[in-house]
Amino acid sequence: MTFGQALFMGLLQGASELFPVSSLGHAVLVPSLLHWSFKQSDPSFVPFLVLLHLGTATALLVIYRDQWIAIIRGFFTAAIRGEMRTDTERLAMLLLVGTIPAAVLGVFLESRIKSLFASPYAAATFLVVNGVLMLGFEQLRRRREPPAESRVEQEEHFARAERISFVAAAIVGACQALAFLPGISRSGITIGGGLIAGLRHQEAARFSFLLATPVILGAGIVEVPQLFGSGIPIGQYVAAAVLSGLAAYASARFLLRYFRSGRLDPYGLYCIVAGLVSLALLRFGL
Amino acid sequence: MIKSNTVAVGLGVLGVVLIIAAVLYAVGILQLFSSGSGNHYKHAILCVVLAVASFVGANFARPRTV
């Protein structure tokens, strides 16, 4: 992998990790469509992905630093007291409940699923499926929206992340496992799940990003020892990780603003078009 | 959450079992649900997280006398 390719992959991963368009799907598809010769099965590719994920997780920690301090404090307070008294304490427990199914499924299933479906054709097909899911989530949501003067007013009828039920948090957390399929977006699935559970779009995105942080960070930290293998161009990889973090930071800021009134529809349409175009390009070898 | 001494004790015992499983995974004795032999740190960390969740659940389930 050249330095330019590493930087491009960092930018792509950071930008697509939080947008509901599947970073894994793009990481599988784009190099294949550009006819890049590096192999994702190469032993040095895993440390590269680890660093990119740590970059993304760092961006999320920076954005939500105040909330994470309050959440961690709230977690210990509620855990020791054995009772939740504030919204922050409830959010801390919701995140724990949401993270457990993702962590269990991640440890036991991730490598098996990824190795089964790590082809560009599978990624393109699942990207189309992801698009259909995004449109489906929005259709289900529209049925529950009251008529209102503006989208912002419509959104106010729905709940904040702290009010989601524990069962819904566990289901949304478990849905993250679907994102092991290249082309299915973790943030898309969790935002969609949040919408079905009755959250505002912006709150569903916030819950999705908070839920993603321990999973991305944990997966990255566990793989850190692989970074110390020989022959890894660590300087290049760190530069790509920094770019990934900056792209993730900008993406998260944009999305939180966008989801004040925006919907998943444009991302759903993008996934369907990108998936179909990719399938055509792969089929005809263009 | 259900307030019951039985549930609280059950979750506490589960937490202890998970801590033991974490140690066994970390030193490479336990190979259950893992691919290949050796130390399974991912499984060990997961067991620790689940143990913490069990202990928290046990504390929440414990009936309180006012």
Interface residues (C-beta under 8 A of the other chain):
Chain A: A79 I80 G82 E83 M93 L96 T99 I100 A103 V104 V107 F108 S111 G218 V222
Chain B: F33 S35 Y41 K42 H43 I45 L46 V49 L50 A53 F55 V56 N59 F60 R62 R64
